[in-house]
């Protein structure tokens, strides 16, 4: 079983990315869970979302306290949230940041595992024309964790985007290019 914890702020799409990851893993034949945890729902407030992905049905229905991977959609959370709490040393933290993994290490309270960064702002502005960090972060998590095979993921996401954006087909290509670029540009 792969367990993933997402840290973000309301409105950045961490919950949506968690749901899209669950959809992609389900379409690839896995059992999945995706669920958020947050307080008063307001834009900008810290939120946490979770994924469990397994080849067997999972009877556990609780928050994830010892994740294999952590995705940090907003790097400002590194100053106020211990994002690596419980994170397995064999896993990885994936942070939306223009900084390199070496430059950001000091903000991770001594975490000794793998550190990955991706500039989700730059990628989303380049391919989507606006700042939507969840799309590149989703691709980065898939790339780092290997929880879904790349080609299967891209095929399933194209199908999902064509359905989701049926009335705006012009945005499908940009979203797909965003995913591909993010998978290729993860550092660490």
CORJOUR-V940472 format. One record per residue. RES is the residue in three letters. PHI is phi in radians with two decimals (* if undefined). PSI is psi in degrees with one decimal (none if undefined). D_FIRST is the distance of its C-alpha to the first C-alpha in whole Angstrom. Layout:
BEGIN
RES;PHI;PSI;D_FIRST
RES;PHI;PSI;D_FIRST
END
This chain:
BEGIN
UNK;*;138.6;0
UNK;-1.89;128.5;4
UNK;-2.03;132.4;6
UNK;-2.25;134.6;10
UNK;-2.02;132.2;13
UNK;-1.88;134.2;16
UNK;-2.07;130.3;20
UNK;-2.77;-167.0;23
UNK;-2.11;149.2;26
UNK;-0.91;130.8;27
UNK;1.69;-7.6;28
UNK;-1.59;-9.8;26
UNK;1.61;16.3;24
UNK;-1.10;-43.0;21
UNK;-1.09;-43.5;20
UNK;-1.13;-42.3;21
UNK;-1.07;-40.2;19
UNK;-1.07;-42.2;16
UNK;-1.18;-41.2;17
UNK;-1.13;-38.4;18
UNK;-1.10;-42.9;14
UNK;-1.08;-42.5;13
UNK;-1.06;-46.0;16
UNK;-1.13;-43.1;15
UNK;-1.16;-37.9;12
UNK;-1.11;-44.8;13
UNK;-1.15;-22.8;16
UNK;-1.52;1.4;14
UNK;1.78;10.0;13
UNK;-1.69;160.0;10
UNK;-1.46;142.6;9
UNK;-2.43;156.7;10
UNK;-2.39;142.7;11
UNK;-2.55;124.6;13
UNK;-2.73;146.5;16
UNK;-1.71;165.3;19
UNK;-2.46;120.8;20
UNK;-2.75;162.4;24
UNK;-1.59;-134.9;27
UNK;-1.03;122.3;31
UNK;-1.27;102.5;30
UNK;-2.49;148.2;32
UNK;-1.06;131.2;32
UNK;1.63;-12.5;31
UNK;-1.34;144.7;29
UNK;-1.08;137.1;26
UNK;-2.32;159.6;23
UNK;-2.29;139.0;19
UNK;-2.29;160.1;17
UNK;-2.39;151.9;13
UNK;-2.34;140.4;10
UNK;-2.15;132.3;7
UNK;-2.31;125.4;6
UNK;-2.62;155.6;4
UNK;-1.43;-12.1;7
UNK;-2.16;153.1;8
UNK;-1.01;138.5;10
UNK;-1.88;120.1;8
UNK;-1.46;-7.2;12
UNK;-1.44;130.3;11
UNK;-2.33;71.1;13
UNK;-2.48;172.5;14
UNK;-1.06;165.1;14
UNK;-1.81;116.5;12
UNK;-1.77;-20.1;14
UNK;-2.30;72.3;12
UNK;-1.25;157.7;10
UNK;-1.42;-33.2;9
UNK;-2.43;147.5;12
UNK;-2.25;130.5;15
UNK;-1.90;127.4;17
UNK;-1.99;105.7;21
UNK;-1.35;-25.1;23
UNK;-2.26;109.9;26
UNK;-1.15;-17.2;27
UNK;-1.14;-20.3;29
UNK;-1.16;-20.2;27
UNK;-1.05;-25.3;26
UNK;-1.43;-22.0;30
UNK;-2.12;-14.7;29
UNK;-2.21;134.9;25
UNK;-1.41;82.1;23
UNK;-1.14;-22.9;20
UNK;-1.64;6.1;19
UNK;-0.97;122.0;19
UNK;1.34;-6.6;16
UNK;-1.12;127.2;15
UNK;-1.13;138.0;13
UNK;-1.06;-30.0;16
UNK;-1.38;-8.6;14
UNK;-1.56;-146.8;13
UNK;-2.80;152.0;15
UNK;-1.91;134.2;17
UNK;-2.07;115.9;19
UNK;-2.06;133.7;22
UNK;-1.32;102.5;24
UNK;-2.81;144.3;28
UNK;-1.33;-10.3;30
UNK;-1.32;158.6;30
UNK;-1.39;161.9;29
UNK;-0.97;-38.0;26
UNK;-1.14;-39.2;29
UNK;-1.23;-28.2;31
UNK;-1.64;-12.0;28
UNK;-0.94;-38.9;27
UNK;-1.07;-25.0;30
UNK;-1.46;0.4;28
UNK;-1.84;23.5;25
UNK;0.86;42.4;26
UNK;1.45;9.7;26
UNK;-1.01;131.5;22
UNK;-1.82;-1.2;22
UNK;-1.49;-166.4;19
UNK;-1.26;134.3;19
UNK;-2.06;127.0;21
UNK;-2.18;145.4;21
UNK;-2.27;155.5;24
UNK;-2.61;136.3;25
UNK;-1.54;81.7;28
UNK;-1.13;-29.9;27
UNK;-1.11;-52.5;30
UNK;-1.03;-45.3;32
UNK;-1.16;-44.9;30
UNK;-1.19;-37.5;30
UNK;-1.13;-39.4;34
UNK;-1.12;-43.6;34
UNK;-1.82;-22.0;33
UNK;-1.96;-13.5;33
UNK;1.34;5.8;36
UNK;-2.71;167.2;34
UNK;-1.56;100.0;32
UNK;-2.18;88.6;29
UNK;-1.20;-19.6;26
UNK;-1.18;-33.9;23
UNK;-1.13;-52.8;23
UNK;-1.15;-32.0;23
UNK;-1.18;-39.5;21
UNK;-1.01;-48.4;18
UNK;-1.11;-38.6;19
UNK;-1.12;-41.0;19
UNK;-1.11;-43.2;15
UNK;-1.10;-42.8;14
UNK;-1.11;-45.6;17
UNK;-1.30;-42.0;15
UNK;-1.45;-28.5;12
UNK;1.18;20.9;12
UNK;-1.20;-20.0;9
UNK;-2.41;137.3;12
UNK;-1.12;136.6;15
UNK;-0.89;-54.6;18
UNK;-1.14;-38.2;21
UNK;-1.10;-44.0;19
UNK;-1.03;-48.9;18
UNK;-1.13;-39.3;22
UNK;-1.11;-46.7;23
UNK;-1.17;-37.1;21
UNK;-1.20;-37.0;22
UNK;-1.06;-44.5;25
UNK;-1.08;-43.9;25
UNK;-1.10;-45.5;24
UNK;-1.11;-40.4;27
UNK;-1.10;-34.7;29
UNK;-1.29;-50.0;29
UNK;-1.10;-39.4;28
UNK;-1.87;37.1;31
UNK;-0.99;-33.3;34
UNK;-1.59;-2.7;37
UNK;-2.36;60.8;36
UNK;-1.05;-19.8;35
UNK;-1.16;-19.3;36
UNK;-1.55;-10.4;33
UNK;-1.10;-48.3;31
UNK;-1.06;-43.3;32
UNK;-1.09;-40.7;32
UNK;-1.15;-41.2;28
UNK;-1.14;-42.9;27
UNK;-1.10;-36.1;29
UNK;-1.09;-45.7;27
UNK;-1.06;-48.6;24
UNK;-1.07;-46.7;25
UNK;-1.09;-43.0;27
UNK;-1.10;-41.1;24
UNK;-1.08;-32.6;22
UNK;-1.50;-17.3;25
UNK;-1.91;9.5;26
UNK;-1.19;132.0;23
UNK;-1.73;141.8;25
UNK;1.84;none;23
END
